Amino acid sequence: QVQLVESGGGLVQPGGSLRLSCAASGIPFSAYGMAWYRQAPGMERDCVTQITSGHTTTYTNSVKGRFTTSRDNAKKMMYLQMNNLKPEDTAVYYCKAYRGWTNYWGQGTQVTVSS
């Protein structure tokens, strides 16, 4: 049974930081690419960052220089360090594991940036 469990969301003031975690089980984690998506109310779910099985990372332009994704294959974990958070970063953040045509999703964690 595949499980992806996100944690680390919460309420933070503008300019603050949060670190999200995604714990994976039931898949050969090192063979999967991983990604963080986010979905704001009334909006589509968009990809924020990806990290391949070879640890190559890509970021959407709006988070470049502020967000950093990483993975620990031994622990089957993926992380998203979010710095200098802005109100427009408010969304539910989801982790995804992908390999070929196969995708697995977590349940999401809420991030709210507000003063």
N, C-alpha and C positions, 0 to 999 in steps of 0.2 A: 504494500500500500504506500503510495507516494504522498508525502506531506511536505508542505512548505509553510513555515510559521514565521510571520513577521513580528517584530517587537521593537520597542524604543520610541514609538510615536508619543505625541503629547502636545501641550500648549507651550509656546515659547514666544518671547517678545521679538520684534524685529531687530535684526542684528545678532540674534542669539544662535546657538548651535544645538543640533541633535545628532545622535548616531542611531541609525536603524540597523537591525540585524535580521537576517533570514536564515532559519535553521532548516536544513533539508534532510529528508530521510526517504528510504525506499528507492533511490536512484543511484547509479554510479556517478557520484557528484562531479568528479574530476573530468568526466567525459561530456558534461553538459555546459553549454553557455548559460549565463545567468544575466538577468536584467532587472532593473527597477522601473516600474511604470507608476504614473500617478493619474488620478482622476478627481477633478474638482466638480462641485455640484453643477449639473446641467451641461457638463463638458464631456468630450470623449476621453478615453483612457489613452494617454500618450507615454511614449518611452522617454525616460529621463537619462538612463545610462545603461550600457551593456558591458559585460566583461566576459570574454570568450574563455574557452577551456585552456587556451594558451596565455591567459591573463592580459590580452589586448583590450583596452578600454576605449569606449566612445561616449561622448556626452552631448546632450542637446545644448544648443547655444546659450539658452537662458541660465544654465547652471554651471557653465564652464568657469573654472577659477574659484568656485564656491563649494561644489560637491566633489567628493572623491569616493569611488567605489573600490572595493577590494574583496578578495575571497581567500578562505583558508580551506584548502581541499582536505587536509587531515581532519579538520573539525566539521566538514560539510557545512560551512557557514559562508554567507556573503554579508557584506557591510556597506552602509552608505553613510559617510560622514558629511553632514550638511552644515556649512558655516555661513555666516552673514545672511541668515534667513530673511526672506521678504514676505509680506502678506500674500503676494501672488504665488508663493510656494505652498499655500494651504491646499490640502488635498488628502485623499486616501492614497497611501503608497502601497503598491503591490510588488512582490517579487515573482519572477517567472523563471522557470528552468526550461531550456529549449535544446532540442537536438533533432536535426532534420525537420520532419513535419510534426514532431511531438512537442507539445507545450504543456507545462504544468503551472498552476497558479496558486499563490497563497490567498488568504482571506483578507489581507490588507490591514494597515494600521493608520490611524488618523494623525495627521500633522496639521496643527493650527498655529499660524503665526499672527499674533495680534497683541496690541498693547492694551 
